[in-house]
């Protein structure tokens, strides 16, 4: 019996839980379509405080409790919650932490001020997502990352988690989306992002600007396949990653029924 190929979606946002850019709807449709086409699907996203737990029927996954995410000499407890995607038999896992995600704002406060700890929140989410998959014991054939908050995941997979058996066969798809913030994650971001001795400062050089474009550039640099998730993206990124030697790219197509994505996933999974 041939086992199903597995695809893991790690995203900033996903409809109907959080809708910040148009790509949130595409993530939803991709997960449902992948499931319908016979892939085994799981999804991970942050549990921002604006996501209503009662309305979306989130509940804690007790068997996955007890994970601490170590960043910059601090151990941060990771709480994992789960919900079923409406109208689909799909599990969506939400990563939570009392100090980082409970607030009722996302990246800016009520006065539109950038949260000073967005750097820590980003690193926590990326490392927490990969630690969650290890806890699952569920080896994904494909990991599709979308949203700037997932930008560190490809470099972590190619360095820190390179020898983890659960990721040994994983191919990484990274989607470059629209620029959605103008601030920087700050001078401490790169130091905090050195989560293990196996990742070096030179590995993070591509993230040195610590802005929205840098997070997309870093994710795309270490991914196996690059896709474009918006019509209007940073022109430098478009020019830089439209044709990269040795990497397949998928251009944005607003009229796509997502069969191009599904073919991409299947080709990758069967390599």
C-alpha positions in Angstrom: 0.0 0.0 0.0 1.4 3.4 -1.0 1.1 5.9 1.8 -0.2 9.4 1.1 2.2 12.2 0.5 2.1 14.8 3.3 2.0 18.5 3.0 2.4 21.0 5.9 1.2 24.6 5.5 2.9 27.1 7.8 1.4 30.5 7.4 1.0 33.9 9.1 -2.7 33.9 8.2 -5.4 31.7 6.9 -9.1 32.3 6.2 -11.4 32.3 8.1 -9.2 32.8 11.2 -7.1 35.7 10.2 -7.4 37.8 7.0 -4.6 40.4 6.5 -3.8 39.9 2.8 -5.4 38.2 -0.1 -3.2 35.2 0.3 -5.1 34.1 3.4 -7.9 32.9 1.1 -5.4 31.1 -1.2 -3.9 29.2 1.8 -7.4 28.1 2.8 -8.2 26.9 -0.8 -4.8 25.2 -1.2 -5.2 23.2 2.0 -8.7 22.1 1.0 -7.7 21.3 -2.6 -4.6 19.4 -1.5 -6.7 17.3 0.8 -9.3 16.6 -1.9 -6.5 15.5 -4.3 -5.3 12.8 -1.9 -2.5 14.6 0.0 -2.4 14.3 3.8 -2.6 17.9 5.1 -1.9 19.7 8.3 -1.7 23.5 8.9 0.0 25.7 11.4 -0.5 29.3 12.2 -0.1 31.7 15.2 -2.9 32.0 17.7 -3.1 35.8 17.7 -5.4 37.2 20.4 -7.9 38.5 17.8 -8.8 34.9 16.8 -11.9 34.1 18.7 -11.4 30.7 20.3 -15.1 30.1 21.1 -16.3 31.0 17.6 -13.7 28.8 15.9 -13.9 26.0 18.5 -10.2 26.0 19.4 -9.1 23.6 22.2 -5.8 22.8 23.6 -4.0 19.6 22.5 -2.9 18.1 25.8 -0.7 15.4 24.3 1.4 18.1 22.7 1.8 20.2 25.9 5.1 20.6 27.7 7.2 22.1 24.8 9.5 25.0 25.7 11.0 27.1 23.0 14.5 28.3 23.9 15.5 31.7 22.4 18.3 34.0 23.6 18.7 32.1 26.9 15.0 32.2 27.7 12.6 29.2 27.8 9.2 30.2 26.4 6.3 27.8 27.0 4.5 26.8 23.8 0.8 26.1 23.9 -0.7 24.2 21.0 -4.4 24.5 20.2 -6.4 22.9 17.4 -9.5 23.5 15.4 -11.2 21.8 12.4 -11.3 23.9 9.2 -15.0 24.6 8.4 -16.4 22.4 5.6 -13.3 20.3 5.5 -11.8 17.5 7.5 -8.6 19.3 8.2 -6.8 20.1 11.4 -5.4 23.6 12.0 -2.9 23.9 14.8 -2.5 27.3 16.5 0.8 28.1 18.3 0.2 30.3 21.4 2.2 31.9 24.2 0.6 34.0 26.9 3.1 36.8 26.7 3.6 36.9 22.9 0.2 36.3 21.4 -2.6 36.9 23.9 -2.8 40.7 23.2 -5.7 41.8 21.1 -3.6 43.4 18.4 -1.5 41.7 15.7 1.7 43.6 14.7 0.8 47.1 15.8 -0.9 48.4 18.9 -4.1 50.4 19.1 -2.1 53.5 18.2 -0.5 51.9 15.2 2.8 51.5 17.0 5.0 48.5 16.0 5.2 45.9 18.7 8.8 46.0 20.1 8.8 42.2 20.5 7.8 41.3 16.9 11.3 40.0 16.4 10.9 37.6 19.3 7.4 36.6 18.2 8.7 35.8 14.7 11.6 33.6 15.9 9.3 31.9 18.5 6.8 31.1 15.8 9.3 29.7 13.3 11.1 27.6 15.9 7.9 26.6 17.6 6.4 25.4 14.3 9.3 23.1 13.7 9.3 21.8 17.3 5.6 21.1 17.0 6.2 18.9 13.9 8.9 17.0 15.7 6.4 16.4 18.5 3.9 15.2 16.0 6.3 12.6 14.7 4.8 13.4 11.3 7.4 13.7 8.5 6.1 16.1 5.8 7.1 15.6 2.2 6.4 19.3 1.5 6.5 22.3 3.7 4.8 25.3 2.2 5.7 28.6 4.0 3.7 31.8 3.4 3.8 35.1 5.1 6.9 37.1 6.3 6.7 35.6 9.7 7.7 32.2 8.3 10.9 33.6 6.6 13.3 31.9 9.0 11.9 28.4 8.6 13.7 27.5 5.4 17.1 28.5 6.8 16.4 26.7 10.0 15.5 23.6 8.1 18.8 23.8 6.1 20.9 24.3 9.2 19.5 23.6 12.7 17.1 20.9 11.7 19.1 19.5 8.8 19.7 16.2 10.5 16.3 15.7 12.1 14.8 12.5 10.7 11.3 14.0 10.6 12.5 16.6 8.0 14.9 14.4 6.1 12.7 14.2 3.0 11.0 17.6 3.2 11.0 20.0 0.3 10.4 23.6 1.0 8.1 25.9 -1.0 8.2 29.6 0.0 5.7 32.2 -1.2 6.8 35.8 -1.5 3.8 38.0 -0.7 3.0 41.7 -0.7 5.0 44.0 1.5 2.7 44.7 4.5 4.9 46.7 7.0 7.6 49.4 6.8 9.2 48.9 10.2 12.3 46.8 11.0 12.6 43.9 13.5 15.6 45.7 15.0 19.3 45.2 15.7 18.7 42.3 18.1 16.8 40.2 15.7 19.8 38.4 14.1 21.4 37.6 17.4 18.2 36.1 18.8 17.7 34.2 15.6 20.9 32.2 16.3 18.9 29.5 18.0 21.6 26.8 17.9 25.3 26.5 17.3 24.7 24.9 13.9 23.4 28.2 12.5 26.0 30.9 11.9 25.9 34.6 11.5 26.8 34.2 7.8 23.7 32.0 7.3 21.6 35.0 8.4 23.4 37.6 6.3 20.5 37.7 3.8 18.2 38.9 6.6 20.5 41.8 7.7 18.0 44.6 6.7 15.5 43.0 9.2 12.5 44.4 7.3 9.6 42.9 5.4 11.6 42.5 2.1 14.5 40.9 4.0 12.2 38.2 5.6 10.9 37.3 2.1 14.3 37.4 0.6 15.7 35.1 3.3 12.8 32.6 3.0 13.1 32.5 -0.8 16.9 32.1 -0.7 16.8 28.9 1.3 13.6 27.4 -0.2 13.6 24.7 -2.9 10.8 26.3 -4.8 9.6 29.9 -4.9 6.0 31.1 -5.6 4.6 34.6 -5.8 1.5 35.3 -3.8 0.4 38.7 -4.8 0.2 40.9 -7.9 2.0 43.8 -6.3 5.2 42.7 -4.6 8.5 44.4 -4.1 10.0 44.9 -7.6 13.6 44.0 -6.5 12.3 40.7 -5.2 10.3 40.0 -8.3 13.4 40.6 -10.5 15.7 38.7 -8.1 13.6 35.5 -7.8 11.6 35.2 -11.0 14.3 33.1 -12.6 16.7 31.5 -10.2 19.1 28.9 -11.5 18.3 25.5 -10.2 15.0 26.6 -8.6 11.5 26.3 -10.0 9.3 29.4 -9.6 5.6 29.8 -9.9 4.3 33.3 -10.9 1.2 34.9 -9.5 -1.9 34.1 -11.4 -5.1 35.8 -10.1 -7.2 33.5 -12.3 -5.6 30.3 -11.2 -7.8 27.5 -10.0 -4.7 26.3 -8.1 -4.1 23.2 -10.2 -0.6 24.7 -11.0 0.1 24.6 -7.2 -1.2 21.1 -6.9 1.0 19.9 -9.8 3.9 21.6 -8.2 3.3 19.9 -4.9 2.9 16.5 -6.5 6.0 16.8 -8.6 8.0 17.8 -5.5 6.6 15.1 -3.4 7.5 12.4 -6.0 11.1 13.5 -6.5 
